[in-house]
Amino acid sequence: MKPFTEVTWEHAEAEGEGDASLEDWRDVHRRFWDRSGTPVEDHTVVVCLAFRVAGCS
């Protein structure tokens, strides 16, 4: 868990949504959550999850 402004470019880029920069990623996510009725501020705490697909042998 971390404040929204502490999400790294590495995390944002790994989402694979085609954002050109961290600023673009933040803008897209702010607009999405604003439309959902949950505005995101710089200090809003977010959870950053990453998954790795593991193959079976």
C-alpha positions as CSV (number, residue, x, y, z in Angstrom):
1,M,0.0,0.0,0.0
2,K,1.3,3.4,-0.9
3,P,0.1,6.9,-1.8
4,F,-1.1,7.2,-5.4
5,T,1.8,9.5,-6.3
6,E,4.3,6.9,-5.2
7,V,3.2,4.3,-7.8
8,T,6.2,3.6,-9.9
9,W,6.5,3.8,-13.7
10,E,7.6,0.1,-13.6
11,H,4.3,-0.9,-12.0
12,A,2.3,1.3,-14.3
13,E,4.1,0.1,-17.5
14,A,3.7,-3.5,-16.4
15,E,-0.1,-3.1,-16.5
16,G,0.3,-3.1,-20.3
17,E,-2.4,-0.5,-21.0
18,G,-0.2,1.4,-23.4
19,D,0.3,4.5,-21.3
20,A,3.2,6.7,-22.7
21,S,4.3,7.9,-19.3
22,L,3.6,7.8,-15.6
23,E,1.7,11.1,-15.9
24,D,-0.5,9.6,-18.6
25,W,-1.2,6.5,-16.4
26,R,-2.1,8.8,-13.5
27,D,-4.5,10.9,-15.6
28,V,-6.2,7.8,-17.0
29,H,-6.7,6.3,-13.6
30,R,-7.9,9.5,-12.0
31,R,-10.5,9.9,-14.7
32,F,-11.7,6.3,-14.3
33,W,-12.1,6.6,-10.6
34,D,-13.7,10.0,-10.8
35,R,-16.3,8.6,-13.2
36,S,-16.8,5.7,-10.7
37,G,-17.5,8.2,-7.9
38,T,-14.3,7.5,-6.0
39,P,-11.9,10.4,-6.7
40,V,-8.2,9.7,-6.3
41,E,-6.1,12.4,-4.7
42,D,-2.3,12.4,-4.5
43,H,-2.4,11.1,-0.9
44,T,-5.0,8.4,-1.6
45,V,-3.6,5.0,-0.5
46,V,-3.6,2.4,-3.3
47,V,-2.7,-1.3,-3.4
48,C,-0.4,-2.3,-6.2
49,L,-0.7,-6.0,-7.1
50,A,1.4,-7.9,-9.6
51,F,0.9,-11.5,-10.7
52,R,3.4,-13.8,-12.4
53,V,2.1,-16.7,-14.5
54,A,3.8,-19.9,-13.5
55,G,3.9,-22.8,-15.9
56,C,3.5,-26.5,-14.9
57,S,6.1,-29.0,-15.7
